[in-house]
Amino acid sequence: MFFRRVSCAISLSLVMLAGCAVRPTESIRSDGDFAFSRRDYAVAASHYEQIVDRHPGDWQAQYRLGICLTELGRPAEGRLALEQALSLRPGDEDVADALAEAMHRQGAVDELFAFLRGRADVTRTAKAHLDLARYAMEHDDLDTASVALLTAIEVDGGRSTNPYLARAEWAERVGNTNEAVRRLRQAYGINPHDPRVLAGLRTYGETPGPTLALPPGR
C-alpha cells in the first residue's frame, strides 16, 4: 500500500512538471507564424509577445508583433516593437515600411515625414522617394509629393514604370492631363506590356503602339 502511494505521488509530480515545462521558442514561433499567415493577428501577437519577453533582440518577432499590434488598432504599441526591430535591422525595407504604416495609423504625421525623408536621404533609392510621395499624397501635401516623385524619376533612371505611374496619378490629381498622358507614354516606353500602363493610356483614349512611347526622364 505504501509503495503504491509513493508510485502515485511520483507519477503526479511528473505530470505537474511536464505541465510546467517551458515551450521551445521555435515551437511558439511556428504557432505564431501560422496564425499570422491566416491574419489571425490577436493569436499571432500572443505568441510573438512570449518570444520578445524572452528574447528582446529577436528582430523577426518584434517585426511581426509590430504588424499584429498595428492591425489590431494599437499602432502606438506596434510602432515601439517596429522601432526595436529596425534598430536591429536598420537596412530592412520591410521593417521600415511597417514602421511608416504604424506611424501613419497613429497619426504621428510630423514624425512620419521626418522618418520618410531620413530614409530617402540615407538610402537614395527610388522606392524611398515613392514612399514619401505616397504618404504625402494621402495627407494632401501635393508639393512634397511632387518633389519626391521627380526625384524618384531621376534616381530610377528609366528602369521601372513605377515612378512614372505615380507621377501620372499625381498629375491627374492636380488636373494636369497633359502631364499625366506624357508620364504614361514614358512608362509605356519602359515596359509596353505593363497592364497598369495600358489601362492608364486607354483611360485617356490613347492607343498603344510603337509611336506612342516617349523616352524616360524628368
Stockholm file with secondary structure:
# STOCKHOLM 1.0

chainA/1-218         MFFRRVSCAISLSLVMLAGCAVRPTESIRSDGDFAFSRRDYAVAASHYEQIVDRHPGDWQAQYRLGICLTELGRPAEGRLALEQALSLRPGDEDVADALAEAMHRQGAVDELFAFLRGRADVTRTAKAHLDLARYAMEHDDLDTASVALLTAIEVDGGRSTNPYLARAEWAERVGNTNEAVRRLRQAYGINPHDPRVLAGLRTYGETPGPTLALPPGR
#=GR chainA/1-218 SS CHHHHHHHHHHHHHHHHHHTCCCCHHHHHHHHHHHHHTTCHHHHHHHHHHHHHHCTTCHHHHHHHHHHHHHTTCHHHHHHHHHHHHHHSTTCHHHHHHHHHHHHHHTCHHHHHHHHHHHHHHHCCHHHHHHHHHHHHHTTCHHHHHHHHHHHHHHHTTSCSHHHHHHHHHHHHTTCHHHHHHHHHHHHHHCTTCHHHHHHHHHTTCCCSGGGCCCCCC
#=GC SS_cons         CHHHHHHHHHHHHHHHHHHTCCCCHHHHHHHHHHHHHTTCHHHHHHHHHHHHHHCTTCHHHHHHHHHHHHHTTCHHHHHHHHHHHHHHSTTCHHHHHHHHHHHHHHTCHHHHHHHHHHHHHHHCCHHHHHHHHHHHHHTTCHHHHHHHHHHHHHHHTTSCSHHHHHHHHHHHHTTCHHHHHHHHHHHHHHCTTCHHHHHHHHHTTCCCSGGGCCCCCC
//
